[in-house]
């Protein structure tokens, strides 16, 4: 039997409603409403090859409206990806199934990004489009010539990050980015009109986007809109007018199909309405064959691309883009040891980046309008602009969340390693994207400067207190707070070496002495190490991070002068220290001595290293406005204030 366009679209609808019904959980409305649009896209426009889901020159497809995950699961299954299998789909939303409630890139090849938190998928797609244009400018059309497609719902367009993302995309004229808006006029609460009356097409047009619309249930209308979008050199918003839950006769067009199973009666009624007279999860062979033929469309262009790659003079450079060597580190550190530097660690980061950005052409830097403060721009980097996509520095503007999500998209795309800067206190703006960096295992480096009260006069609105601790609790995020130039370089090397997760560098505004005078191994790799050993009999271990290591060193000197032996342990990374052997951890932090932590932030959490009986010096209130030295004295973070309390605790 031959399969019509409607048959193919209805296969998506049937699989979606059957899977949600079996799980008694999920969102059937969006997949059923966007089935026609997705069918046109995957059967006629999207460049992909299920036989090689990681083909570098494939189009990227991002389901920003991730709650409608059965749409992408159905499409991957029908077009011939190895997974999800039909059994996987039958186990939708169950433990062990790769068909999670929201799409997860680490579960299924073909899922380009982990989505669900609305708006972030679209914002990540902006980063993918940036990466594509940069790599195209670097390697040419022969190796890099693809598009980024997005399906986004009303929620994606309402979220604040949408404003940041589309503003950046419009400014950069990312014409290879096409967003398909599922304009079904429904949210969970009911009609969109309950909460919104804005003119979305006008908003997109105002930011430099091209806007076109179509009947989202008419094959010809959809294709015509796609063709117009492809012909325009601006990023495009395709307004797809759809009926949510199309095919469910009693619930379609209402919030009843948004976030819950249809129910057995409505599923049966939908089968009648759609003319889908097949058992649950069954796709007739003719329809399945039509979908698999669509999946094979990419084989020919993929083969042609591989031939071009094989003969391209830049093949080696292209294939090495995701590899980050640390060969730059030793000669750079040797230079520091020969010529010690007293600089802020934000400046130390810039100095390290001067070496990194020469050694690794795949890095792309940027800042959320704080370039001069974050020290993220190095000599030789030119801006990434609409007129020159070969640039390696993105001026993100005051868009911390948008920047962070875009960097996720760049990392997911591959071929580039993004880093971006802002103040540590503004990690609050970026936090949802930082969490997604960690969840979806992207190599993104966050450069967060002005990391404590040491920033001084800007006061408590800008002085991080709880931030270090709140970031440390994010799984798979490596948080580094280096104490000097050497540690900063070591932490950069570790951040770039990690391929399965992000890193965050918390860096000082104020100048710090170079405390490390030894080279050799990367000592920061262990997370914590003995910077200075006790000379007298050891009674105290002083544990500090970042700018407070200097204070620990001064406290140690005062204690040793009184005959009290004290170690200084620098702990740039909790995560790395916790990963060391028990033997190493006990050797660095022995249990039979007084353990003391010093960090200019909340003391909560330090008990895991000091023990309940230890001492914890920090700040458990908001900061204040004033010069940095005066603030450290005010909050008792000086050797003169700390040493008497240690002596008293020792009795």
C-alpha positions as CSV (number, residue, x, y, z in Angstrom):
1,X,0.0,0.0,0.0
2,X,1.2,3.5,-0.8
3,X,1.2,6.1,1.9
4,X,-0.2,9.6,1.6
5,X,1.1,12.7,3.3
6,X,-1.8,12.5,5.7
7,X,-1.1,8.9,6.5
8,X,2.5,9.8,7.4
9,X,1.5,12.6,9.6
10,X,-1.1,10.5,11.3
11,X,1.5,7.9,12.2
12,X,3.1,10.6,14.4
13,X,-0.3,11.4,15.9
14,X,-1.0,7.8,16.6
15,X,2.4,6.9,18.2
16,X,2.2,10.1,20.3
17,X,-1.2,9.5,21.7
18,X,-0.6,5.8,22.2
19,X,2.7,6.4,24.1
20,X,1.2,9.1,26.3
21,X,-1.8,6.9,27.0
22,X,0.4,3.9,28.0
23,X,2.4,6.1,30.4
24,X,-0.7,7.9,31.5
25,X,1.6,10.9,31.5
26,X,2.8,13.4,28.9
27,X,1.8,16.0,26.4
28,X,0.0,14.6,23.3
29,X,-1.4,17.9,22.1
30,X,1.7,19.5,20.5
31,X,2.9,16.4,18.6
32,X,-0.6,15.9,17.2
33,X,-0.9,19.6,16.3
34,X,2.6,19.9,14.7
35,X,2.6,16.5,12.9
36,X,1.9,18.0,9.5
37,X,4.6,20.6,9.8
38,X,7.1,18.0,11.1
39,X,6.2,15.7,8.2
40,X,7.0,18.3,5.6
41,X,10.2,19.2,7.4
42,X,11.6,15.7,7.8
43,X,10.4,14.3,4.5
44,X,11.4,17.2,2.2
45,X,13.7,19.8,3.8
46,X,15.8,18.6,6.8
47,X,19.3,17.3,5.8
48,X,20.1,14.3,8.0
49,X,21.2,10.7,7.8
50,X,20.0,8.2,10.5
51,X,22.9,5.9,9.5
52,X,25.3,8.6,10.9
53,X,23.5,10.8,13.4
54,X,26.7,12.7,14.1
55,X,27.5,13.7,10.5
56,X,29.0,17.2,11.0
57,X,27.2,18.8,8.1
58,X,23.7,17.6,9.0
59,X,21.0,20.2,9.7
60,X,20.3,20.7,13.4
61,X,16.8,20.2,14.6
62,X,15.9,21.5,18.0
63,X,12.5,20.7,19.7
64,X,12.4,23.8,21.9
65,X,8.9,22.8,23.0
66,X,10.4,19.8,24.7
67,X,7.2,18.8,26.5
68,X,6.1,17.5,23.1
69,X,8.9,15.0,23.1
70,X,6.8,12.3,21.4
71,X,7.1,14.3,18.3
72,X,10.9,13.8,18.0
73,X,10.7,10.2,19.3
74,X,8.2,9.4,16.6
75,X,10.2,11.1,13.9
76,X,13.5,9.4,14.9
77,X,11.8,6.0,15.1
78,X,10.0,6.3,11.8
79,X,12.9,7.7,9.8
80,X,15.2,4.8,10.7
81,X,17.4,5.8,13.6
82,X,18.7,2.8,15.6
83,X,16.8,4.1,18.6
84,X,14.2,4.7,19.8
85,X,12.8,1.2,19.0
86,X,9.1,0.6,19.2
87,X,9.7,-1.0,22.6
88,X,11.4,2.2,23.7
89,X,8.4,4.2,22.7
90,X,6.1,1.8,24.4
91,X,8.1,2.5,27.6
92,X,7.8,6.3,27.2
93,X,8.5,8.1,30.4
94,X,9.6,4.9,32.2
95,X,12.8,4.3,34.1
96,X,15.4,2.9,31.7
97,X,13.7,4.1,28.5
98,X,15.6,6.6,26.4
99,X,12.3,8.2,25.7
100,X,12.3,10.5,28.7
101,X,9.6,12.9,29.5
102,X,11.6,15.6,27.8
103,X,14.2,15.0,25.1
104,X,17.7,14.3,26.4
105,X,20.7,14.6,24.0
106,X,22.7,12.0,26.0
107,X,19.9,9.4,25.7
108,X,19.3,9.4,21.9
109,X,21.3,10.2,18.9
110,X,19.2,12.6,16.8
111,X,18.2,14.6,19.9
112,X,20.5,17.6,19.4
113,X,19.8,19.3,22.7
114,X,18.1,18.6,26.0
115,X,15.0,20.7,26.1
116,X,12.0,21.2,28.3
117,X,12.8,24.4,30.1
118,X,10.9,26.6,27.7
119,X,12.8,29.1,25.6
120,X,16.2,27.5,26.1
121,X,16.0,25.3,23.0
122,X,15.5,28.2,20.7
123,X,18.3,30.1,22.5
124,X,20.6,27.1,22.1
125,X,19.7,27.0,18.4
126,X,21.0,30.6,18.1
127,X,24.4,29.2,19.3
128,X,24.2,26.4,16.8
129,X,23.7,28.9,14.1
130,X,26.6,30.9,15.3
131,X,28.8,27.9,15.2
132,X,27.7,26.9,11.7
133,X,28.4,30.4,10.3
134,X,31.8,30.5,12.0
135,X,32.9,27.1,10.8
136,X,31.6,27.9,7.3
137,X,33.7,31.1,7.3
138,X,36.7,29.0,8.4
139,X,36.3,25.9,6.2
140,X,34.0,26.9,3.4
141,X,30.8,25.6,1.8
142,X,32.3,22.3,0.9
143,X,32.6,21.2,4.5
144,X,30.1,23.3,6.4
145,X,26.8,24.3,4.8
146,X,23.7,23.5,6.9
147,X,20.8,25.0,8.7
148,X,19.3,25.0,12.2
149,X,15.6,24.3,12.5
150,X,13.5,24.9,15.6
151,X,10.0,24.0,16.7
152,X,8.9,26.4,19.4
153,X,5.6,26.9,21.2
154,X,3.9,29.9,22.7
155,X,5.7,29.3,26.0
156,X,9.1,29.4,24.3
157,X,8.2,32.8,22.8
158,X,6.9,34.2,26.1
159,X,9.9,33.3,28.2
160,X,12.3,36.2,28.8
161,X,15.2,34.4,27.2
162,X,13.4,34.6,23.9
163,X,13.9,38.3,23.9
164,X,17.7,37.9,24.5
165,X,18.0,35.1,21.9
166,X,16.2,36.6,19.0
167,X,17.8,40.0,19.6
168,X,21.2,38.5,19.2
169,X,20.2,36.3,16.2
170,X,18.7,39.3,14.4
171,X,21.7,41.5,15.1
172,X,24.0,38.9,13.7
173,X,21.7,38.1,10.7
174,X,21.8,34.4,11.3
175,X,19.9,33.6,8.1
176,X,20.5,29.8,8.5
177,X,18.2,29.8,11.5
178,X,14.5,29.0,11.0
179,X,12.0,28.8,13.9
180,X,8.7,27.1,13.3
181,X,6.2,28.6,15.8
182,X,3.4,26.3,16.8
183,X,0.8,29.0,17.0
184,X,-2.1,27.0,18.6
185,X,-3.2,29.7,20.9
186,X,-3.2,27.4,24.0
187,X,-1.2,27.2,27.2
188,X,-1.7,25.0,30.2
189,X,-4.0,27.5,31.9
190,X,-6.2,27.9,28.8
191,X,-6.2,30.3,25.9
192,X,-3.1,32.4,25.3
193,X,-5.3,35.4,25.5
194,X,-5.6,34.9,29.2
195,X,-2.1,36.1,29.7
196,X,-0.8,37.6,26.4
197,X,-2.0,40.0,23.8
198,X,1.3,41.0,22.2
199,X,2.0,41.1,18.5
200,X,4.7,38.4,18.3
201,X,5.4,38.7,14.5
202,X,5.9,42.4,15.0
203,X,8.3,41.8,17.9
204,X,10.4,39.4,15.7
205,X,10.3,41.8,12.8
206,X,11.5,44.6,15.1
207,X,14.6,42.5,16.0
208,X,15.6,42.0,12.4
209,X,13.8,38.7,11.7
210,X,11.9,37.7,8.6
211,X,8.4,36.5,9.3
212,X,6.1,34.4,7.2
213,X,3.0,32.3,8.1
214,X,1.2,29.2,6.9
215,X,-1.7,26.9,7.6
216,X,0.0,24.3,9.7
217,X,-2.2,21.6,8.5
218,X,-1.8,22.2,4.7
219,X,1.1,20.6,3.1
220,X,1.4,23.1,0.2
221,X,1.1,26.1,2.5
222,X,3.8,24.7,4.9
223,X,6.2,24.0,2.0
224,X,5.6,27.5,0.5
225,X,6.4,29.2,3.8
226,X,9.5,27.1,4.1
227,X,10.6,28.1,0.6
228,X,10.1,31.8,1.4
229,X,12.1,31.4,4.6
230,X,15.0,29.6,2.9
231,X,15.2,32.4,0.3
232,X,15.6,35.2,2.9
233,X,19.0,36.1,4.3
234,X,17.6,36.9,7.8
235,X,16.6,34.5,10.5
236,X,13.0,33.4,9.9
237,X,10.0,32.9,12.1
238,X,7.4,30.7,10.4
239,X,4.1,31.2,12.1
240,X,2.3,27.8,11.8
241,X,-1.3,28.2,12.6
242,X,-2.3,24.8,14.1
243,X,-4.9,23.1,16.2
244,X,-3.5,21.6,19.3
245,X,-4.3,17.9,19.6
246,X,-5.6,17.8,16.0
247,X,-7.6,14.6,15.5
248,X,-8.9,14.3,19.0
249,X,-12.5,15.3,18.3
250,X,-13.7,16.3,21.7
251,X,-10.5,17.8,23.1
252,X,-8.6,19.3,20.2
253,X,-8.1,23.1,20.3
254,X,-8.2,23.2,24.1
255,X,-5.9,22.9,27.1
256,X,-7.3,19.5,27.8
257,X,-4.9,17.9,25.3
258,X,-1.9,19.9,26.5
259,X,-0.4,18.0,29.4
260,X,-2.3,14.8,30.1
261,X,-3.3,11.6,28.4
262,X,-6.4,11.8,26.2
263,X,-8.1,8.9,27.9
264,X,-9.2,5.6,26.3
265,X,-12.4,6.9,24.9
266,X,-10.8,10.0,23.3
267,X,-8.0,7.8,21.8
268,X,-10.7,5.6,20.2
269,X,-12.6,8.6,18.9
270,X,-9.4,10.1,17.5
271,X,-8.7,6.8,15.6
272,X,-12.1,7.1,14.0
273,X,-11.6,10.8,13.2
274,X,-8.2,10.2,11.7
275,X,-9.2,7.1,9.9
276,X,-6.4,5.3,11.7
277,X,-7.8,1.8,12.1
278,X,-4.7,0.1,13.5
279,X,-3.9,-1.3,16.9
280,X,-1.9,0.7,19.4
281,X,1.7,1.3,18.4
282,X,1.2,-0.4,15.0
283,X,2.4,1.5,11.9
284,X,1.4,-0.2,8.6
285,X,4.3,-1.3,6.4
286,X,3.5,1.1,3.6
287,X,3.5,4.1,5.9
288,X,6.7,2.9,7.6
289,X,8.3,2.4,4.2
290,X,7.5,6.0,3.2
291,X,9.1,7.3,6.3
292,X,12.2,5.2,6.0
293,X,12.6,6.4,2.4
294,X,12.5,9.9,3.8
295,X,15.3,8.9,6.2
296,X,17.4,7.7,3.3
297,X,17.3,11.0,1.5
298,X,20.4,12.2,3.3
299,X,22.6,9.2,2.3
300,X,23.6,10.7,-1.1
301,X,24.5,14.2,0.1
302,X,26.3,12.6,3.1
303,X,28.4,10.4,0.7
304,X,29.2,13.5,-1.4
305,X,30.3,15.4,1.6
306,X,32.6,12.6,2.7
307,X,34.2,12.6,-0.7
308,X,34.8,16.4,-0.4
309,X,36.2,16.0,3.1
310,X,38.6,13.2,1.9
311,X,40.2,15.5,-0.6
312,X,40.0,18.8,1.3
313,X,43.3,20.4,2.3
314,X,41.8,21.4,5.7
315,X,40.7,17.9,6.6
316,X,43.1,17.4,9.5
317,X,42.3,20.7,11.0
318,X,38.5,20.1,10.6
319,X,38.7,16.7,12.3
320,X,40.7,18.0,15.2
321,X,38.3,20.8,16.1
322,X,36.9,19.0,19.1
323,X,40.3,18.1,20.6
324,X,41.9,20.5,23.1
325,X,45.5,19.9,23.8
326,X,47.2,21.2,27.0
327,X,50.6,21.5,25.4
328,X,50.4,25.2,25.9
329,X,50.4,24.9,29.7
330,X,53.9,23.9,30.6
331,X,55.8,26.6,28.7
332,X,53.3,29.1,29.9
333,X,53.7,28.1,33.6
334,X,57.5,28.0,33.2
335,X,57.3,31.6,32.1
336,X,55.3,32.5,35.3
337,X,57.8,30.7,37.5
338,X,60.6,32.6,35.9
339,X,58.8,35.9,36.2
340,X,56.2,35.8,39.0
341,X,53.2,38.1,38.6
342,X,51.0,39.8,41.2
343,X,47.7,40.3,39.3
344,X,44.0,39.7,39.8
345,X,43.0,36.2,38.7
346,X,40.8,37.8,36.1
347,X,44.0,39.3,34.6
348,X,45.7,35.9,35.1
349,X,42.9,34.4,33.1
350,X,43.4,36.8,30.3
351,X,47.1,36.0,30.3
352,X,46.4,32.3,30.1
353,X,43.9,32.9,27.3
354,X,46.6,34.7,25.3
355,X,48.4,31.3,25.1
356,X,45.2,29.2,24.8
357,X,43.6,31.2,22.0
358,X,46.8,30.9,19.9
359,X,47.2,27.2,20.6
360,X,43.5,26.4,20.2
361,X,41.8,28.0,17.2
362,X,38.5,26.4,18.1
363,X,37.9,28.7,21.1
364,X,35.3,31.4,20.7
365,X,35.2,33.9,23.5
366,X,32.7,36.6,24.5
367,X,31.2,38.6,27.4
368,X,27.8,39.9,28.4
369,X,28.9,43.6,28.0
370,X,31.8,43.3,30.5
371,X,34.7,42.6,28.2
372,X,37.0,45.0,29.9
373,X,36.1,43.7,33.4
374,X,36.1,40.0,32.6
375,X,39.3,40.2,30.6
376,X,38.0,37.8,28.0
377,X,39.3,39.4,24.9
378,X,42.8,38.6,23.8
379,X,45.1,40.0,21.2
380,X,44.4,38.7,17.7
381,X,40.7,37.9,18.3
382,X,38.4,39.9,16.1
383,X,34.7,40.2,16.6
384,X,32.2,37.8,15.3
385,X,29.8,40.0,13.3
386,X,27.2,39.9,10.6
387,X,29.8,41.1,8.2
388,X,32.6,38.7,9.3
389,X,31.6,35.4,10.7
390,X,35.3,34.3,11.0
391,X,35.7,36.4,14.1
392,X,36.2,34.5,17.4
393,X,34.8,37.0,19.9
394,X,31.0,37.5,20.4
395,X,29.7,40.7,21.9
396,X,26.6,39.3,23.6
397,X,25.4,42.5,25.1
398,X,23.6,42.5,28.4
399,X,22.2,39.0,27.9
400,X,23.7,36.7,30.5
401,X,21.1,34.0,30.1
402,X,21.1,34.3,26.3
403,X,24.8,34.2,26.2
404,X,25.0,31.0,28.3
405,X,22.3,29.2,26.3
406,X,24.0,30.2,23.1
407,X,27.3,28.8,24.3
408,X,25.5,25.5,25.1
409,X,24.3,25.5,21.5
410,X,27.7,26.2,20.2
411,X,29.2,23.3,22.2
412,X,26.4,21.0,21.2
413,X,27.0,21.8,17.6
414,X,30.6,20.9,17.9
415,X,33.8,22.3,16.2
416,X,34.0,25.2,18.7
417,X,34.8,25.6,22.4
418,X,32.9,28.6,23.8
419,X,33.8,30.6,26.8
420,X,31.9,33.7,28.0
421,X,32.2,36.1,30.9
422,X,30.1,38.1,33.3
423,X,30.3,38.9,37.0
424,X,29.9,36.0,39.4
425,X,26.8,37.6,41.1
426,X,25.1,37.6,37.7
427,X,25.4,33.8,37.5
428,X,21.9,34.1,38.9
429,X,20.8,35.4,35.5
430,X,22.6,32.5,33.7
431,X,21.9,29.7,36.2
432,X,19.2,27.8,34.2
433,X,21.5,27.6,31.3
434,X,24.5,26.6,33.5
435,X,22.3,23.8,34.9
436,X,21.5,22.6,31.3
437,X,25.2,22.8,30.5
438,X,25.8,20.3,33.2
439,X,22.8,18.1,32.5
440,X,23.5,17.7,28.8
441,X,27.3,17.5,29.3
442,X,28.5,20.4,27.2
443,X,32.0,21.8,27.2
444,X,31.3,25.4,28.1
445,X,33.6,27.6,30.2
446,X,32.0,30.3,32.3
447,X,34.4,33.1,33.2
448,X,32.9,34.7,36.3
449,X,34.9,37.6,37.7
450,X,34.5,39.9,40.7
451,X,34.0,36.9,42.8
452,X,33.7,38.3,46.4
453,X,33.6,41.4,48.6
454,X,37.0,42.0,47.1
455,X,35.3,43.9,44.2
456,X,34.8,46.7,46.7
457,X,32.8,49.8,46.3
458,X,30.0,48.4,44.1
459,X,28.5,47.0,47.3
460,X,26.2,44.1,48.2
461,X,24.2,44.0,45.0
462,X,27.3,43.0,43.2
463,X,29.2,41.1,45.9
464,X,28.6,37.3,45.7
465,X,27.9,35.6,49.1
466,X,25.9,32.5,48.4
467,X,26.9,32.0,44.8
468,X,30.0,29.8,45.1
469,X,28.2,27.3,47.3
470,X,25.0,27.3,45.2
471,X,27.1,26.6,42.1
472,X,29.0,23.8,43.7
473,X,25.8,21.9,44.4
474,X,25.1,21.6,40.6
475,X,26.0,18.1,39.6
476,X,28.7,17.8,36.8
477,X,29.7,21.4,37.0
478,X,33.4,21.9,37.9
479,X,33.7,25.1,39.9
480,X,37.2,26.5,40.1
481,X,38.4,29.4,42.4
482,X,42.1,29.7,41.8
483,X,44.5,31.7,44.1
484,X,47.1,33.0,41.6
485,X,48.4,33.0,38.1
486,X,49.6,29.4,38.1
487,X,46.4,27.9,39.5
488,X,44.4,30.0,37.1
489,X,46.3,28.5,34.1
490,X,46.0,25.0,35.6
491,X,42.2,25.4,36.1
492,X,41.9,26.7,32.5
493,X,43.7,23.5,31.3
494,X,41.4,21.3,33.3
495,X,38.3,23.1,32.0
496,X,39.3,22.7,28.4
497,X,40.3,19.0,28.8
498,X,36.9,18.1,30.2
499,X,34.6,17.0,27.2
500,X,31.6,15.8,29.1
501,X,30.6,18.9,31.1
502,X,31.1,22.6,31.8
503,X,33.4,24.5,34.1
504,X,33.1,27.8,35.9
505,X,36.1,29.9,36.9
506,X,35.5,32.3,39.8
507,X,38.1,35.1,39.5
508,X,39.1,38.0,41.6
509,X,39.0,41.7,40.8
510,X,41.8,42.5,43.3
511,X,45.5,41.8,42.7
512,X,46.8,38.6,44.3
513,X,50.4,37.5,44.9
514,X,51.8,34.5,43.0
515,X,51.9,31.9,45.7
516,X,53.0,29.0,43.6
517,X,56.7,28.7,42.9
518,X,56.7,25.1,41.6
519,X,55.8,23.7,38.2
520,X,55.7,20.1,37.0
521,X,52.4,18.4,37.5
522,X,49.0,20.2,37.4
523,X,48.5,20.3,41.2
524,X,45.0,21.8,40.8
525,X,43.9,18.6,39.1
526,X,43.5,17.0,42.5
527,X,41.2,19.8,43.6
528,X,43.1,20.5,46.8
529,X,46.7,20.1,47.7
530,X,49.2,21.2,50.5
531,X,50.6,24.5,49.3
532,X,52.7,25.0,52.5
533,X,53.5,22.3,55.1
534,X,53.8,22.9,58.8
535,X,57.3,23.6,60.1
536,X,56.5,23.2,63.8
537,X,54.4,20.2,65.0
538,X,51.2,20.3,62.9
539,X,48.1,21.4,64.9
540,X,46.1,23.2,62.3
541,X,45.2,22.8,58.6
542,X,44.1,26.1,57.0
543,X,41.9,25.4,53.9
544,X,41.3,28.3,51.6
545,X,40.2,29.2,48.1
546,X,41.0,32.0,45.7
547,X,41.9,35.4,47.2
548,X,41.7,34.0,50.8
549,X,44.7,31.6,50.2
550,X,46.8,34.7,50.7
551,X,45.1,35.3,54.1
552,X,45.7,31.6,55.0
553,X,49.4,32.0,54.2
554,X,49.7,35.1,56.5
555,X,47.8,33.3,59.3
556,X,50.1,30.3,59.0
557,X,53.1,32.6,59.4
558,X,51.6,34.1,62.6
559,X,50.8,30.7,64.0
560,X,54.2,29.3,63.2
561,X,55.7,32.3,65.0
562,X,53.9,31.1,68.1
563,X,55.2,27.6,67.7
564,X,51.9,26.2,66.3
565,X,52.5,24.2,63.2
566,X,50.0,24.9,60.4
567,X,49.5,23.6,56.8
568,X,48.0,25.7,54.1
569,X,45.8,23.8,51.7
570,X,44.7,25.5,48.6
571,X,41.4,24.1,47.3
572,X,40.5,25.5,43.9
573,X,37.9,22.7,43.2
574,X,35.7,20.9,45.6
575,X,34.5,18.6,42.8
576,X,38.0,17.4,41.9
577,X,39.1,16.9,45.5
578,X,36.0,14.8,46.3
579,X,36.9,12.6,43.4
580,X,40.3,11.7,44.8
581,X,41.0,8.5,46.8
582,X,40.2,8.4,50.5
583,X,43.9,8.0,51.2
584,X,44.8,11.2,49.4
585,X,41.9,13.2,51.0
586,X,42.9,12.0,54.5
587,X,46.5,12.8,53.9
588,X,45.7,16.4,52.8
589,X,43.0,16.9,55.5
590,X,44.0,14.7,58.5
591,X,41.4,14.2,61.1
592,X,43.5,14.6,64.3
593,X,44.1,18.3,63.8
594,X,42.0,21.5,63.9
595,X,40.7,22.2,60.4
596,X,39.9,25.7,59.4
597,X,38.2,27.0,56.3
598,X,38.6,30.6,54.9
599,X,36.5,31.8,52.0
600,X,34.8,35.2,51.5
601,X,31.3,33.7,51.1
602,X,28.8,31.7,53.0
603,X,30.3,29.2,55.5
604,X,27.4,26.8,54.9
605,X,28.8,23.5,53.5
606,X,32.4,23.9,54.7
607,X,31.5,21.5,57.6
608,X,32.2,18.6,55.2
609,X,35.9,19.5,55.3
610,X,36.4,21.1,58.7
611,X,34.0,18.8,60.6
612,X,31.6,20.2,63.2
613,X,34.5,20.9,65.6
614,X,36.4,22.9,63.0
615,X,36.4,26.7,62.4
616,X,34.8,28.3,59.4
617,X,35.6,31.9,58.5
618,X,33.4,33.5,55.9
619,X,30.5,35.9,55.4
620,X,26.9,34.8,56.3
621,X,25.3,38.1,55.5
622,X,25.3,40.5,52.6
623,X,28.4,42.6,51.9
624,X,28.8,46.3,52.1
625,X,30.2,49.2,50.0
626,X,33.7,50.2,50.6
627,X,37.4,49.6,49.6
628,X,38.3,45.9,49.5
629,X,40.9,46.0,52.3
630,X,38.4,47.8,54.6
631,X,35.7,45.3,53.8
632,X,38.0,42.3,54.6
633,X,38.8,43.9,58.0
634,X,35.1,44.7,58.6
635,X,34.1,41.1,58.1
636,X,37.0,39.6,60.1
637,X,38.7,38.1,57.1
638,X,42.3,39.0,58.0
639,X,45.1,37.0,59.6
640,X,45.0,39.3,62.6
641,X,41.3,38.5,63.2
642,X,41.5,34.8,62.5
643,X,44.7,33.8,64.3
644,X,43.5,34.6,67.9
645,X,40.3,32.5,67.3
646,X,42.4,29.6,66.2
647,X,44.7,29.8,69.2
648,X,41.6,30.0,71.5
649,X,40.1,26.9,69.8
650,X,43.3,25.0,70.4
651,X,43.1,25.8,74.1
